[in-house]
């Protein structure tokens, strides 16, 4: 089975549409979204509608949780809070109900994959894993870790290999899983990459070959940014799309 995994769409329908089109040529059997469908961008309903129709399961992200009252986001900076408030007011009842019911985690036991938005250690706290020190916290639950844990949240592409008492960061490039090693992979962001590559990020896992693939695709950044500039959203949410940060 080949599964398509993507995350952090952040209301960028131009990027999400480009990813869907790119997936068409990759023989995907099933799709999964790791959360943050909303936040930052100008097309929350369009993205929620598309992800709902595409993904077999979508995981709850922190921005998703915020817009439906499942977490306190009063400590977020003002522009991010404003975007969430705007999205909460503009999302349809159907999309709000969908976001309200999203799970913190989903396990694909048949292929040895666990899906969550941030660290699997404390799911409801949406903690980041973008450095070996953060991945090391997962050693405390090593026996409970799936062979492959897929996360989003950081907007970065990262690969961490874990043994029972060690963690090694690997290059964020296609790789084959080794027997006896567990992996935590951050799949990057569809709608707001932050690794200085402005192309939308998406991934594929071939369960039979145990092969993980990173993919990028260009999209109409000008259109996505123009929608932000024409709205009351923070203009920097549009500017940063051009540089991927």
C-alpha angles and dihedrals in degrees: 000000000000116000128192115218125188137160147186100035090166098193094299104138094174091059094042092050091051090051092051090051092048091051091057091078096047102072096240118185098189138006132218131187120206096206146262096100088160137041132081100021135084103240110061098147095044091052094044090050093050096045091046090055095045111037124074088206132008120199122221113257125196093254090049089050092049097054093053097043098254093126141024111254098170089115093059115107116268099257092050091048090050091052091050092048090049092050092047089056096044103043116103120247089250093054093045090052091049093051091046091059100046116124126236091226141011127193125210095198094173091065100027097248130136122195126204138143101236135359115341090221098077105010099183092054094061095219121186128245111193101123135050091248090061092045089053089068087069091065086078088068097032095132090053096047118108116235086255124027115187120200141169129186101100094067087225132113107237137160125199124182116204133198124181092276106012142062128200127185112223129196113278095246137108112299143167118237115245122222113254094023126100123210138207112196127187107207100203127230133300097198107025115023115189102190096088091261107109095197119106113263125222136155145211132208120198102202096193095050092035086227123148121202133195118207136184131193133186118237139179099285092168091060094046093048094045090058090053092048090051092053134064090260121119107278092223089068085068098039093054092057090070094057100032099237 
